[in-house]
Amino acid sequence: NFIVTVFKMRAPGMSVNRLPVFVWSIVGMAFMVVFAVPALTVAAGLLEADRLFGTAFYDATKGGSALLYQHLFWFWGHPEVYILFLPAAGMVATMIPVFSKRRLAGYLWVVSSLIAIAFISFGVWVHHMFATGMPALAMSFFAAASQIIAVPNGVLFFALIATMWRGRVRFTTPMLFSLGFLLIFLLGGITGVMVAVMPFDWQVHDSYFIVAHFHYVLNGAVVFPIFGAIYYWWPKMTGRALSEALGKASFWVMFVGFNVTFFPMHILGFLGMPRRFYTYPRGAGWGSLNLLATVGGIVFGLGTGLTLLAVVRARGRPVNAANDPWGADTLEWATTSPPPDYNFKDVPVVTSRHPLWEPQAIGATAGTTGRDTPVGGGLEGTPEGHAVVPEDTYLPFLVAFGVAVFFFGLLIKAALVLALGVGAGVVGLVWWAWRTEGDSGDNGDNGVGHGDGADRRNT
């Protein structure tokens, strides 16, 4: 869905070198999902085959191998880290130029880095298995890949620093969360390079050092951008502004709480505390640092509560937001807040990477007499026609219901429930996908912006 939308439903003139960085991050994430998730599906399918049919894919007593599950799981599992990270990085690369009042430094380098991260992430999964006794020569290639992936991450990091360097930085709430991302991402990246070194990994594997590294990469470098994005796009989504005072307080409380929670875990890992244990001996010397981490977790939770309070306050005592309260540069800020169902009255024509920062950078197609969803493809976003978007339907819910019932039937080993799930899913899928000539809505006019008055719903 994301891939086709980006490559076939761009605004006229939105060439690939004018795509916002956030959109590029979504494209990278979507391709990673396409190639990574099947491995997890296969792993789960083989596990279910062992469980239901007595096969021995993972049973070592019957000739199987538990390492096969680890390979399949981590082939999905490590790209999954970057599936979460890439959109977060795209959010930050969108917000920092806005609040620095400067174009993103090294746009092509940043986009290339995002693509490189997506590609290289498929070659690092074995670093989760350095302690399994695999041949050292084989593991050395994955150790090298695990260190090489730091290069595009470093390019992204320095591009964001360079963007702020000569800019006029405004320390708004979204900008503070973006800066928090940079600091936490830096620490998480440093520990990531450390665990890519096999002898070091052997010492800290399955210890609390790994817990700390994981949360610095995933919690800090994903959660902080998401909170920043909430404050950044909330006025556009709702037409209401969130409290800057509560937002800044939320950031500082979360930032302090996060570091108090997870930084001591590095030390706990060096002291030998293993992860995935719910308790530990009283005399192990880990009690004080665990208490400190617990206090930090409570503080972090209070910080997230301040953002929730800001959302509730925005609903109870709303403050109307301007259409573009931040002075942003991307196309979504050219319409009202919140946007109407049809998004734009006239289909915009883009002639710049920063359409709202450059005079005459946004044109408009000829007015339409109906609602139109343009289709544009190729490298230049050349208009090709219009898309006929289906009516609203509950059939996807029926398909999802069938899938859920199917897997529930697998869990309880009930053939009747399995059959019900398969039936509901197949019927819903066929009905949903069924097309007739009457559904196409094609009247022979494929010109973008020259509709016939039909209701072509914009999504």
Helices and strands as residue ranges (DSSP letters): H 2-8, G 16-18, H 21-53, G 60-62, H 66-100, H 107-120, G 121-123, G 125-132, H 136-148, H 150-165, H 173-195, H 198-204, H 208-215, I 216-223, H 224-238, H 244-270, G 282-284, H 287-316, G 331-334, E 348-350, E 362-364, E 374-377, E 382-386, H 395-412, H 415-433, H 437-440
